[in-house]
Amino acid sequence: ELYIPIGASPGVSQVSSIIGQIVATDPGQKLLTLKDAAGTTSVTVPDQVPVWLDRSKAVGRNAAGSRSDLKEGVTVEVKYREAARGPAVVAEWIKVQSGD
């Protein structure tokens, strides 16, 4: 998954993932709020969840990221653990769109 751009994961993107913008963060509660065309979703981010930087738009190599990359205003893809999307999900991995 590290090397696959946001929205291009076969069988995952837009099936068991959400692509949207972070509109709120709560690091203490390990929560993100995402907004996409379907509305807002609360995302729990467990400690072990990998974060990757998608640098494909800047024609760069993707890289490992960190929780510090999860900021309001950035576009992310969150693969969730649940079988179906609900108003609240638990992240399995997160890709962050990076211009660097």
C-alpha positions in Angstrom: 0.0 0.0 0.0 2.9 2.4 0.7 3.6 2.9 -3.1 0.0 3.0 -4.3 -1.4 6.6 -4.7 -4.6 7.7 -3.0 -7.7 6.3 -4.7 -5.8 3.7 -6.7 -5.8 0.6 -4.3 -7.5 -2.2 -6.2 -10.6 -3.5 -4.4 -10.1 -1.0 -1.5 -10.4 2.6 -2.7 -14.0 3.8 -2.4 -15.0 0.3 -1.4 -13.6 -0.1 2.1 -11.9 3.3 2.3 -12.9 6.9 2.6 -11.2 9.6 0.6 -11.8 13.0 2.1 -10.4 16.1 3.9 -9.6 16.2 7.5 -11.8 18.8 9.1 -11.0 18.2 12.8 -8.4 16.3 14.8 -8.4 15.3 18.5 -5.0 13.7 19.2 -5.8 13.1 22.8 -8.8 10.9 21.9 -7.0 9.6 18.8 -9.8 10.8 16.5 -10.1 12.5 13.1 -13.2 13.8 11.5 -13.2 13.4 7.7 -15.5 15.1 5.2 -16.3 13.8 1.7 -19.3 13.9 -0.7 -21.2 11.4 1.6 -20.8 13.6 4.7 -18.6 13.5 7.8 -17.2 10.4 9.4 -15.4 10.0 12.8 -12.2 7.9 12.5 -10.5 6.3 15.5 -6.7 6.1 14.8 -5.2 3.3 17.0 -1.5 3.7 17.9 -0.2 1.0 15.5 -1.9 2.4 12.4 0.6 3.1 9.6 0.5 6.5 8.0 2.0 7.0 4.5 2.7 10.1 2.5 1.4 10.0 -1.1 3.8 12.2 -3.0 2.5 11.1 -6.5 1.0 14.6 -7.3 4.4 16.2 -6.7 6.1 13.4 -8.8 8.0 12.1 -5.7 8.4 8.8 -4.0 5.9 7.9 -1.4 7.3 7.5 2.1 6.4 6.6 5.6 4.6 9.4 7.5 3.5 9.9 11.1 0.6 11.1 13.1 2.0 14.7 12.9 1.0 14.6 9.2 -2.6 14.2 10.1 -3.6 17.9 10.0 -6.8 19.8 9.3 -7.2 20.6 5.7 -5.2 17.7 4.2 -6.7 15.1 1.9 -6.4 11.5 3.1 -7.5 8.0 2.3 -8.5 5.9 5.3 -8.9 2.2 4.9 -11.3 1.2 7.7 -11.6 -2.2 9.5 -15.4 -2.5 9.4 -17.3 -4.4 6.7 -19.3 -1.4 5.9 -18.9 2.4 6.3 -20.8 3.9 9.2 -20.7 7.3 10.9 -17.7 6.1 12.9 -15.0 3.7 11.8 -11.6 2.5 13.0 -8.6 3.1 10.7 -6.5 0.2 9.4 -4.1 2.5 7.4 -4.0 6.1 6.3 -2.5 7.8 3.2 -1.9 11.5 3.3 -1.7 13.6 0.1 1.6 15.5 0.3 2.9 18.2 -2.0 6.5 17.7 -0.8 
